[in-house]
């Protein structure tokens, strides 16, 4: 029952995170009613029920019939699943994990749209991830070093490619994930990110037939965040790190 409640709570928060991610640095505040971006119709309460409204409206605006982006239900479902599967060591640790992953979701949305990770989002994520790790079991020296190692790895990709292979924001996001997950799971999350990213690129090529070049920009934050969640949920240790 607790899992179901957390899932529903995650759906509601996911709906709000959609708004935050889309309005962040857009000049629009978080206040005011949601509206259709095409016909400007203010949405009624029954059009804002997470996932259910999208299905009831067949994915279209009730007035202008413009297609609603699949981003809305997917983000709501993703947040719901994340909230339902976060570790429940204590209430405060769960809340910290939930806040960090909420920031991750906003980063995912923003990076997917603008190909950049804002410092205003990633720096709080780093600090809160450090606290979450402490309250969920403690920050050991190996965990700290692993976080720095993951950061240096992605930072090196950024430095030696001069920003073409990886953005520096991805390195800072990786540092946050390293603090949050600890040694084994953060290393596993990095590997998963590359696997998921590779599969997504090939799927995009096959389905959309989009020509990929060295200059094609692909946001990496969504893959890092998905890798972090999967690694945390399944307690992955792909490198079989020896934990003393």
C-alpha positions, 0 to 999 in steps of 0.5 A, spaced: 500 500 500 505 504 501 508 503 494 502 505 491 501 511 495 508 513 493 507 512 486 501 516 486 504 521 489 510 521 484 505 522 479 502 528 482 509 531 483 511 529 476 506 533 473 509 539 477 516 537 475 513 538 467 511 545 468 518 547 472 522 543 467 518 547 461 518 554 464 525 554 467 528 560 464 523 561 460 520 568 463 514 564 465 513 564 473 510 557 476 504 561 478 498 561 474 494 556 471 496 551 466 494 552 458 495 550 451 501 553 448 498 553 441 491 556 443 492 559 449 486 555 453 486 555 460 486 548 462 480 545 467 482 541 473 480 535 469 485 536 464 490 536 469 489 529 472 496 525 471 496 520 465 489 519 466 487 526 462 492 525 457 489 518 455 482 521 456 483 526 451 487 521 446 493 526 447 490 532 444 487 539 446 480 539 448 479 545 444 484 546 438 486 538 437 493 539 437 497 533 439 500 533 446 507 531 447 508 524 450 513 528 455 507 529 460 505 522 461 512 519 460 515 524 466 509 523 470 510 515 470 517 516 471 517 520 477 511 515 480 516 509 479 522 513 482 518 515 488 515 508 489 522 505 488 527 509 492 530 506 498 526 507 505 532 507 510 528 513 514 523 518 512 528 524 512 533 520 507 527 518 503 525 525 502 532 527 500 532 522 495 526 524 492 528 531 492 534 530 488 531 525 483 526 531 482 531 536 481 534 530 476 527 530 472 527 537 471 535 537 469 532 531 464 527 535 461 531 542 460 537 538 457 533 534 453 530 541 450 536 545 450 542 541 450 545 544 457 545 543 464 544 549 468 548 550 474 542 553 478 540 546 478 546 541 478 549 545 484 543 544 489 543 537 486 550 535 488 549 538 495 543 535 497 546 528 494 551 529 499 546 529 505 542 524 502 548 519 502 550 521 509 542 520 512 542 513 508 548 510 511 554 514 511 559 517 506 565 513 506 572 514 503 571 510 498 564 513 496 567 520 496 573 518 492 568 514 487 564 520 486 570 524 484 573 519 480 566 519 476 567 526 475 574 526 473 572 521 468 567 525 465 571 531 466 576 528 462 571 527 456 569 534 456 576 537 456 580 532 451 574 533 446 573 540 447 566 539 449 564 536 443 563 529 446 561 531 453 558 537 456 561 539 463 554 539 466 554 532 465 561 531 469 557 535 475 551 531 474 556 525 475 559 528 481 552 528 484 550 521 482 557 519 485 555 522 492 548 519 492 549 512 490 556 510 493 561 506 489 558 500 486 552 503 484 555 510 481 560 506 477 554 502 474 550 508 473 555 511 468 556 504 465 548 504 464 548 511 461 553 509 456 549 503 454 542 506 454 545 512 450 547 507 445 541 503 444 537 510 444 541 513 438 541 506 434 533 506 435 532 513 433 536 512 427 532 506 425 525 509 427 526 516 425 532 515 419 535 521 422 542 522 419 547 522 425 554 526 424 560 528 429 556 534 430 549 532 432 548 534 439 545 528 444 543 530 451 546 525 455 543 527 462 537 523 461 541 517 460 545 518 466 539 519 470 536 513 468 542 509 469 542 512 476 535 510 478 536 503 475 542 502 478 539 504 485 533 500 484 537 494 482 543 495 487 547 494 481 555 492 482 557 491 474 564 492 476 563 487 482 567 492 487 569 489 493 566 493 499 570 492 506 
